[in-house]
Amino acid sequence: MGDGALGYLGPAGTFTEAALRTLPAAAQAELTPYVSVAAALEAVRRAEVDGAVVPLENSVEGSVSTTLDELAHGSPLQVTREVLLPVRFVLLGRGDIPQPDLRVVATHPHAEAQCRRWLRENVPQAEVVLAPSTADAARAVSEGRYDAAIAAPIAADHYGLSVLAADVQDSAGAVTRFVLVRRPGPLPEPTGADRTSLFAFIREDHPGALLEVLTEFAVRGINLSRIESRPEGDQLGRYFFSVDCEGHVADARVGEALSALRRVCADVRVLGSYPRADSRLTSVRPGTSDTDFRDAADWLARLRQGG
């Protein structure tokens, strides 16, 4: 593989593949599935592929801890784009088997959690078997191991299955956020509707550690769209914070906040600044625009020079 190769969390027929195929870069690229998030990201690090799409968070299940941990450790990688994909599950089977005849339905644990009520109300007689992915479940049905699978619509064509029921998810508004990860390089230009993702590693566990991190953003008028703690993994009681904030590293307020974090944290790993998939413009509070920061810096320079 070389230029134009993109990886994704496989196997073929997953929601991750569907998310990847929404990107313009996928039209001319060779698409390669990987068995895990770790494998997909390592393929980027080893330059087997130019980039990889992996899931980051779901509006029902929350953040994908495996993705966060793999991005927080190992050689740095850069998030360059995000994709918001509505979660739409379908029930797949061979032929037109009636729902009352279904005895075993396979799916991924996250999918089962998001379709639990539908399963209980529509196929209460069926045993639910958990699979490594929704695509694996669909493949197992195509091989005759199970009666049906709950999977992404894209899996129907991949595995030659029929859609027995559409929109079987319990929540009509569920969305999964995916990110395109590449090797480090120049940041995308600011668009005015950007998001910056980072990890902040505290020096030591102490009262107020989270408040110190939050304060650096709050005093500069930066809105956080996500923040959570993750264990560092080497010993109990050691955590780092995973943060998404509105704005771009090129924005003065974001740059100053990151500089402040660098002074008080053991390490700060910036995953990247990239356009928001929803194109929502960043709200800039009075006193926190680039002009405001520039005027303040000029005033301080004059003051120091005795003017």
Backbone torsions as a table, in degrees:
resi	resn	phi	psi	omega
1	MET	NA	155.5	178.6
2	GLY	-152.0	-137.3	179.7
3	ASP	-59.0	141.3	177.6
4	GLY	86.9	6.3	179.1
5	ALA	-96.7	132.1	178.5
6	LEU	-128.7	136.4	178.3
7	GLY	-103.6	169.5	177.1
8	TYR	-160.9	161.1	175.9
9	LEU	-69.4	114.7	-176.7
10	GLY	-98.0	-165.5	4.3
11	PRO	-76.5	-173.9	178.4
12	ALA	-57.6	140.1	178.6
13	GLY	100.0	8.0	179.1
14	THR	-86.4	167.0	173.1
15	PHE	-61.8	-31.3	-180.0
16	THR	-64.0	-40.5	175.4
17	GLU	-62.9	-41.7	178.5
18	ALA	-60.8	-40.4	178.0
19	ALA	-65.2	-44.1	179.0
20	LEU	-58.9	-40.7	-176.5
21	ARG	-70.1	-9.1	174.4
22	THR	-82.1	-12.7	-177.9
23	LEU	-85.0	137.7	178.3
24	PRO	-56.3	-35.1	-177.7
25	ALA	-63.5	-22.3	-177.0
26	ALA	-73.8	-21.5	-174.6
27	ALA	-61.6	-37.0	-177.4
28	GLN	-109.3	5.9	-174.5
29	ALA	-96.8	155.5	169.5
30	GLU	-83.7	121.6	-174.8
31	LEU	-100.3	128.1	-175.5
32	THR	-125.6	122.1	176.7
33	PRO	-81.0	147.8	175.8
34	TYR	-125.4	154.0	-171.2
35	VAL	-74.6	-16.6	-178.0
36	SER	-153.6	165.3	174.5
37	VAL	-60.3	-43.5	-179.7
38	ALA	-59.2	-43.1	-179.3
39	ALA	-65.6	-39.8	179.7
40	ALA	-65.0	-42.7	-179.1
41	LEU	-71.4	-35.8	176.7
42	GLU	-65.7	-33.2	177.3
43	ALA	-63.4	-35.2	175.4
44	VAL	-67.9	-45.9	-178.9
45	ARG	-60.4	-37.1	-178.4
46	ARG	-85.6	1.8	179.4
47	ALA	65.7	24.4	171.5
48	GLU	-69.1	-31.9	177.2
49	VAL	-134.2	160.1	-179.9
50	ASP	-78.3	-25.1	-179.6
51	GLY	-167.7	171.1	179.1
52	ALA	-147.1	146.0	175.7
53	VAL	-103.6	129.5	179.7
54	VAL	-136.8	153.1	178.1
55	PRO	-75.6	142.9	-179.5
56	LEU	-115.3	-41.8	178.6
57	GLU	-158.8	156.2	179.3
58	ASN	-127.0	141.4	-175.8
59	SER	-68.3	-16.5	178.7
60	VAL	-101.0	-48.7	-173.9
61	GLU	-91.5	-11.5	-179.6
62	GLY	87.3	-161.7	-175.6
63	SER	-69.8	152.6	175.9
64	VAL	-90.1	101.6	-172.3
65	SER	-61.0	-35.6	179.9
66	THR	-60.6	-42.9	179.9
67	THR	-64.8	-45.5	179.9
68	LEU	-59.5	-45.7	-177.3
69	ASP	-66.7	-39.3	179.9
70	GLU	-68.6	-32.5	178.8
71	LEU	-78.2	-27.9	-177.6
72	ALA	-76.0	-23.6	-176.0
73	HIS	-122.8	165.2	-175.9
74	GLY	82.4	-179.2	-178.7
75	SER	-64.2	144.5	-173.3
76	PRO	-61.7	146.2	172.6
77	LEU	-128.2	165.9	-174.0
78	GLN	-127.4	129.9	173.6
79	VAL	-84.1	125.8	-177.1
80	THR	-114.3	-18.8	179.0
81	ARG	-153.6	161.2	172.0
82	GLU	-131.3	154.7	178.5
83	VAL	-130.6	131.3	173.3
84	LEU	-105.3	117.1	-175.7
85	LEU	-118.0	118.8	175.3
86	PRO	-58.5	137.5	-178.6
87	VAL	-86.7	112.3	-179.7
88	ARG	-130.7	108.2	-179.1
89	PHE	-96.0	149.6	173.9
90	VAL	-129.1	154.7	174.5
91	LEU	-96.1	119.8	-175.3
92	LEU	-112.3	145.3	177.3
93	GLY	-154.2	176.5	176.8
94	ARG	-90.4	121.7	-179.6
95	GLY	71.4	-148.8	-177.2
96	ASP	-115.9	49.7	180.0
97	ILE	-60.6	127.0	-179.5
98	PRO	-64.6	146.0	-179.5
99	GLN	-57.8	-38.5	179.2
100	PRO	-63.5	-18.3	-179.0
101	ASP	-89.8	-5.1	-179.1
102	LEU	-73.1	129.7	180.0
103	ARG	-111.7	-32.0	-179.6
104	VAL	-136.2	124.7	177.8
105	VAL	-118.6	128.3	-178.5
106	ALA	-107.1	147.0	175.5
107	THR	-169.9	174.2	177.3
108	HIS	-80.6	151.1	-179.5
109	PRO	-54.6	-40.5	179.2
110	HIS	-65.3	-38.6	178.5
111	ALA	-67.3	-40.7	178.4
112	GLU	-59.5	-40.6	-179.9
113	ALA	-65.6	-31.4	-177.5
114	GLN	-89.7	-6.0	-179.6
115	CYS	-125.6	13.5	-172.0
116	ARG	-60.1	-44.0	-178.5
117	ARG	-66.6	-41.7	179.5
118	TRP	-62.0	-43.4	178.7
119	LEU	-60.8	-44.9	-178.6
120	ARG	-63.8	-37.3	-176.2
121	GLU	-84.9	-25.9	-172.4
122	ASN	-110.3	-31.1	177.8
123	VAL	-133.7	57.7	-175.8
124	PRO	-62.2	-21.2	-178.5
125	GLN	-81.0	-11.6	-172.8
126	ALA	-88.1	138.8	171.3
127	GLU	-81.7	135.7	178.2
128	VAL	-98.9	122.8	179.7
129	VAL	-109.2	132.5	-177.4
130	LEU	-88.9	137.7	-177.4
131	ALA	-121.5	162.9	-179.9
132	PRO	-60.9	-27.1	177.7
133	SER	-158.6	164.5	176.6
134	THR	-64.4	-33.9	178.4
135	ALA	-68.3	-38.8	175.1
136	ASP	-60.9	-39.0	178.0
137	ALA	-62.5	-44.5	179.0
138	ALA	-63.5	-40.7	179.1
139	ARG	-63.6	-39.9	178.7
140	ALA	-63.2	-36.4	177.0
141	VAL	-66.0	-41.6	179.5
142	SER	-64.0	-25.3	178.8
143	GLU	-89.5	0.4	176.2
144	GLY	84.9	12.0	-177.7
145	ARG	-81.9	-27.1	178.6
146	TYR	-134.9	165.8	-179.1
147	ASP	-78.5	-39.1	-175.1
148	ALA	-154.5	166.8	179.0
149	ALA	-140.6	145.7	168.5
150	ILE	-98.1	121.5	-172.2
151	ALA	-152.5	-177.4	175.5
152	ALA	-76.3	149.3	178.6
153	PRO	-54.4	-33.1	-178.2
154	ILE	-61.3	-24.1	-177.4
155	ALA	-70.7	-22.8	-178.3
156	ALA	-59.7	-49.0	-179.6
157	ASP	-69.8	-38.4	-178.6
158	HIS	-59.5	-37.7	-171.6
159	TYR	-116.8	12.5	174.0
160	GLY	63.1	41.2	-177.1
161	LEU	-109.4	160.0	177.7
162	SER	-96.6	148.1	175.4
163	VAL	-84.8	108.7	179.7
164	LEU	-82.2	-28.2	177.4
165	ALA	-159.5	139.5	-179.8
166	ALA	-106.9	158.6	176.5
167	ASP	51.3	58.8	-177.9
168	VAL	-93.1	5.4	178.2
169	GLN	-73.6	148.7	-178.6
170	ASP	-75.0	-31.4	-178.4
171	SER	-109.2	123.7	-177.3
172	ALA	-73.5	-20.5	-175.0
173	GLY	-105.0	12.9	-177.3
174	ALA	-66.0	140.4	-178.2
175	VAL	-138.1	141.9	172.4
176	THR	-113.0	137.2	178.8
177	ARG	-102.3	125.8	177.9
178	PHE	-114.3	155.3	177.1
179	VAL	-129.1	145.5	173.2
180	LEU	-95.0	120.5	-174.7
181	VAL	-112.6	133.1	178.0
182	ARG	-129.8	176.0	172.5
183	ARG	-72.5	153.5	-174.9
184	PRO	-56.4	141.8	179.4
185	GLY	-165.7	-169.0	178.8
186	PRO	-59.6	142.5	178.5
187	LEU	-73.6	147.3	171.9
188	PRO	-58.6	149.1	179.3
189	GLU	-64.8	147.9	177.0
190	PRO	-60.7	143.0	178.8
191	THR	-115.9	-11.7	-173.1
192	GLY	90.6	-9.7	177.4
193	ALA	-133.9	68.4	-170.7
194	ASP	-119.7	162.3	175.7
195	ARG	-131.3	142.2	175.6
196	THR	-119.5	131.0	-179.6
197	SER	-114.8	140.8	-177.6
198	LEU	-156.2	164.6	171.4
199	PHE	-120.1	132.3	177.2
200	ALA	-115.1	117.8	-179.9
201	PHE	-99.2	116.1	-178.0
202	ILE	-74.9	152.5	-178.1
203	ARG	-67.4	-42.8	179.8
204	GLU	-158.1	153.4	179.2
205	ASP	-71.2	123.8	-179.7
206	HIS	-156.3	157.5	178.9
207	PRO	-57.9	133.8	177.6
208	GLY	87.8	6.0	-177.7
209	ALA	-61.3	-45.3	178.7
210	LEU	-65.9	-40.0	179.9
211	LEU	-60.5	-37.9	178.1
212	GLU	-59.9	-42.4	179.2
213	VAL	-66.8	-47.7	-177.6
214	LEU	-62.3	-38.3	-176.5
215	THR	-61.1	-39.4	-178.2
216	GLU	-61.6	-31.2	176.3
217	PHE	-82.2	-43.0	-173.7
218	ALA	-62.9	-44.0	-176.2
219	VAL	-68.5	-14.2	179.0
220	ARG	-106.5	9.1	175.6
221	GLY	70.0	30.3	-178.1
222	ILE	-98.7	122.8	179.1
223	ASN	-82.9	135.5	175.6
224	LEU	-98.4	126.7	178.5
225	SER	-92.6	-15.3	176.9
226	ARG	-162.4	137.1	171.1
227	ILE	-150.4	136.2	177.4
228	GLU	-157.2	159.3	178.4
229	SER	-100.2	147.7	177.2
230	ARG	-133.1	140.9	176.6
231	PRO	-68.7	140.8	179.3
232	GLU	-70.6	-24.8	173.4
233	GLY	97.1	-14.5	-177.1
234	ASP	-88.7	-26.7	176.7
235	GLN	-163.3	160.6	179.3
236	LEU	-65.3	144.3	174.8
237	GLY	87.7	0.1	178.1
238	ARG	-108.3	122.3	-174.5
239	TYR	-132.2	158.7	168.2
240	PHE	-127.5	160.6	-178.6
241	PHE	-106.3	132.5	174.5
242	SER	-102.1	124.6	-170.2
243	VAL	-131.0	136.9	166.0
244	ASP	-116.9	128.3	177.7
245	CYS	-128.5	157.1	177.7
246	GLU	-78.3	140.7	178.8
247	GLY	112.2	177.3	-173.8
248	HIS	-122.4	149.5	178.0
249	VAL	-54.7	-29.6	179.4
250	ALA	-71.2	-17.6	177.0
251	ASP	-71.4	137.0	-176.8
252	ALA	-58.7	-42.8	-176.6
253	ARG	-65.9	-38.0	179.2
254	VAL	-71.0	-43.3	178.4
255	GLY	-60.1	-42.0	178.8
256	GLU	-66.4	-39.1	178.7
257	ALA	-63.0	-42.1	179.5
258	LEU	-66.5	-39.2	177.6
259	SER	-62.4	-40.7	179.0
260	ALA	-65.3	-41.5	177.5
261	LEU	-62.6	-38.5	-179.3
262	ARG	-62.3	-29.8	179.7
263	ARG	-75.2	-32.8	-172.9
264	VAL	-102.9	-12.4	-178.1
265	CYS	-103.7	158.1	174.8
266	ALA	-66.5	-34.9	179.1
267	ASP	-162.0	151.6	173.5
268	VAL	-131.1	120.8	177.6
269	ARG	-109.6	111.9	179.4
270	VAL	-89.5	118.9	-179.4
271	LEU	-77.3	-25.8	178.4
272	GLY	146.9	165.0	169.6
273	SER	-118.5	131.3	-170.7
274	TYR	-153.1	159.6	-178.2
275	PRO	-65.2	138.5	174.4
276	ARG	-68.9	140.0	179.9
277	ALA	-68.3	-27.3	-179.8
278	ASP	-88.3	-2.1	177.2
279	SER	59.8	19.7	179.7
280	ARG	-74.0	124.8	-177.5
281	LEU	-66.6	143.6	178.6
282	THR	-72.8	131.8	176.5
283	SER	-83.0	126.1	-177.8
284	VAL	-109.6	114.8	-179.7
285	ARG	-70.0	147.0	175.6
286	PRO	-53.7	135.5	179.9
287	GLY	90.5	-0.5	-176.6
288	THR	-124.1	11.4	178.0
289	SER	-76.7	165.7	177.3
290	ASP	-58.7	-37.7	178.5
291	THR	-63.0	-42.1	178.5
292	ASP	-61.5	-43.5	179.5
293	PHE	-66.6	-39.4	179.6
294	ARG	-65.7	-43.3	178.8
295	ASP	-62.8	-40.1	179.2
296	ALA	-64.5	-40.7	179.3
297	ALA	-65.6	-39.8	178.1
298	ASP	-64.5	-41.5	178.6
299	TRP	-61.1	-43.4	-179.9
300	LEU	-65.2	-39.2	179.2
301	ALA	-62.9	-41.6	178.2
302	ARG	-65.2	-39.6	179.8
303	LEU	-61.9	-43.0	-178.5
304	ARG	-68.4	-24.9	-179.6
305	GLN	-90.4	4.2	177.7
306	GLY	82.6	14.8	-178.8
307	GLY	-100.2	NA	NA
